[in-house]
């Protein structure tokens, strides 16, 4: 019986056998703790009815644990040097397929249509490269893919921001963007010591379960996100000052913005980080109506 990939000795043997060297630019840190991998798969609630999408499989440590439980595993790997290693390490698992492509450029919906036919439970489970965590998560959510959810390991600081509640220092436009589509929860923290090479930052695993409907119903989604981003332009500023400075033509609309805040029952002296997603929804709808009708004289 072959030892699991995610042990220090087996990982070292695989890297030596293939003469592999880490590329810092790709944020490559491989996990060498099988227990943590088991817990990640547990948190994703992967069963034999599940198709798993993985991003950045590395040498296949998490892929292997997913393959043991899931019906199908599709993994996107950008580094061509890893393809022969993965072909070797994952040869015992016929339910795994590696796609040599940058997931940010991939047509993930087409891959799902083609390779996951008849499977209704689809989860993204990955140890994400830390330098592209946010764009990957936002792509998966904004493309409205038929996912149950996303369970990923990422930098702890980013996990804290994603799952933050209003009024906390970590709460910001990223928290709102992701909580608009999902319920977000940090399910475990992961020490640096379980990776080779060791990263400079602590890691955490976050579970995002997709909402059936977005958290708030808004007149215009793009405008809602513009308002949220504008509200966090400078964290020390009030919501009124941020909206006036950061929305297009905000200065011309200053009185209208004050009126919208009043109608939305939001004190103009509050800061963006104190507003709930529902308050942002109300405010963005008021502003959307006003901005599309022109400033009041």
N, C-alpha and C positions, 0 to 999 in steps of 0.2 A: 504494500500500500504506500503510495507516494505521499510524502509529508506535504502539508499545506504550503502554498507559496509564501504566505505572510509570516514566515518565521525568519529570524535573523540569519540562520545558517543557510536555509534554502534560498533566500533572497540573494545572499552574497554569492552562492554557487551559480545561480542563474546569471547574475551580472558578470561574473568572471568568465563563465562558459561562452557568453556572447560578446565579451569585451565591451560592455556598455558603459558609457560615461554620461553623467547627468548634464542636462542643458539648463543652466540657470534661467535663460530667457523663456523657457516653457514651464517654469515653476514646478519642476519635477521633484516630488518628495514621496517616497513609497512607504506604505504602512507595513510594519513588521509585528503586528499584534493581532492574532486571529480572533481573540475575544472581542476586541473593539469592532472588527468586521461583522462578527455574528450579531452584535448589538445594533449596528447600523441596519442590517437586513431585517432584524426584528422590528425596529422602529418604522421601517417601510412596510411592514406587514405583508411580506412577499410570500405567495403560496404557489402551488402548481397551476393556478389559474392566472398568474400574473406574467405580463411581459415587462421586462425591465430595460430601460434605456440608461446606458452608462456613458459618461463623458470623461475621457482621459484615463483609460484603464491601466496605464503604466505597464507592469509586467503581468497583470492579471490577478492580483491578490483579492480585490473585491469582486471582480468578475467571476472568479471561481466560486466564491460563497453564494453569489446570486444564482449561478448556474446550477448549484446543488438544490436550490429550492424553486426557482422560477420555471415557467414553461419555456420561455425564450428570453435570451439576452442579446441586445444589440448594443455594441460599444463603438463610439466615435473616437478615433485616435489620430491626432494630427502628425505625430512623429513617426515617419516611415521606418526609422531604425528599430522601432519596437515591434513592427509587424512580424518578423521572423521569430522573435522571442515569444510573442503571444500565440503564434501558430504552434510553437513547441509546448508552452506551459498549459495551454487550454485544449490540447489535443484530446484529452479524455472526455471533453464536454461537447457533444454534437449539437446542443441547443444554443451555442454561442456563435455570433457572427460579428466580425470586426469590420467597421467601415473606415477606410483611410481618408478622413475628411475633417476639416475644421467645422465644428458644430455650428459656429456662428454664421458660416456660409452655406450650411446644409439645408436642404428642403426636408425638414424633419417630418412634416405631415405626409409627404410622399413615401418616406421610409416606413412610417406607421401603416399606411394604406397597403404597401406592397408586402411587408414582412410580418405584420401582426394581425392579419385578417382573422376575424372571428374571436379575437381576444378583447374582452371588454375592460379588464383591469390592467391599466398601464401606469407604471411608476418610473420616474427618473430617480436613480440612486447613484451617487457619484462622490468621489473625493475630488472636488473641483480644483483646477489650477487657480491659485489665489489671485493672480493678476487679472483674470477675466471673469471673476465670479458674478458680478452684478450684471454685465451685459448678457451672460448666458442665461441667468434666471429670468431677466426681463424678456429675452427673446422667447423662452419657453412659455411664459405667461401671456405675452401680448399676441402671440400667434394663435392663441385659443386652441391649443392642441387637446385632444381627448384624453387628458391625464387625470388620474385620481389625485396625484400629488407629486411632490418633489422632496426627497430626503438627501441632503448633501452636507458634506463636510466642507467647512470654509474657515477663513480667519475668524477668530472669536469676536474680534471688534466689529466685523461686518455682521455676524450673527446677532450680536447685541443690538445693532442698529435696525436690523430687519424686524426683530421681534419686540422692539421697544414700544412702550405705552406713552400716550400723551403726557406732557409735563415732566418727562425724564430727559436727562442730558443726551441720551442716544437717539431720541425720537427726531425724525426728520423726513425729508421728502422720500427717501428710500423706504422707510417704514411704511409710509402711506401707500406708495406705489405697489408694494408687494402685498400689504394687508387689504388693498382694494380687491385683489383677485383671490386671496387665500386667507386661511387662518394660519398664523405663524407661531411656532413654538421652538425654543432651543431645548433639545432633548438630552444632550450630553456635552460635556467638555472633554477635550482630548489633549493630553500633555505632549510637549515637543518630542519627548524621549522615544515615542513609538514610531518615529519616522527615520528613514535614511534617504538623503542626509537630513539632519535635524533642521527644521525651519527656524526662523528667528522669532516667530510669533506663536501664540497659543491658538489652538483650533477648537471648533465646536461643530456639533451636528445640529442642523436645523430641519424641522419638518414643516412643510407647507402643504396644507390640504386645500384643494381648490374649492372655492365656494360655487354653489349652483348658479347664483347670480352675484354680480359685484356687490361689495359691502354697501355702496350707496348708488342710487339711480340718479344719473346726472344728465343734463340736456346735451352736453358735449364733452366726451371723455378727454379729448386732447386739451381742451380749454381747462378742464378740471385739473389736469396735471400741470399745465402752465401756471395756474393760480397757486397750486401747492408749491411748485419750485420757486415762484416769485416770493412767496410768503417766508421762505427760508433763506432768501438772498443773503442777508447778513443777520446772524443770530441775535445780535444785541439790539436790533431795531424792532420797533413796534410793527404790528401787522399793517397798519395804515402806511407807515413810511416805506416798508418793503414793497407793498403793492404799488404805491405811487412811483417808486424808483425803478421797479423791475418789470412791470407790465408795459407792453407797447403803448405809447401815448398816455401812460399813467398820470403824468403831471397835468395834462389837459383834463383828465377825468377825475382829478382829486376829489372834487365835491361829490361827484357821482359815487366814487368808491366809499366815501364816508357814509353816504346815504344807504348803500348796499350793506355796509357793516351794521348800520342801525336796524335796517329791515331784517337782517339775519340774526339780530339780537347778539351781536359780538362787539365787545368793547374795543374801540380802535387802538387803545393803549396796550392791549394784550400782545404777546409775542406768538409767532407762528407755532412754536413747539407746545403751546398750551391748548391748541385747537384739536378737537376730535375729528375723525374722518367724516362724521355726519355733519359737523359744523362746516368743514371745508366743502362738502357737497352742497349745502344750502347756500353758502357764500358764492361758490363758483356759478351756480345757476342764476343768482341775482346779478352778478357781474356780467354774465354771458348775455342776459337780456339787455342790460344797460349798454354794454360795449357794442352791441349790434344795432342799437337804436341811436347811438351818438351821444355826446356829452350834453348835460343839461346846461342851459344858458344861465 
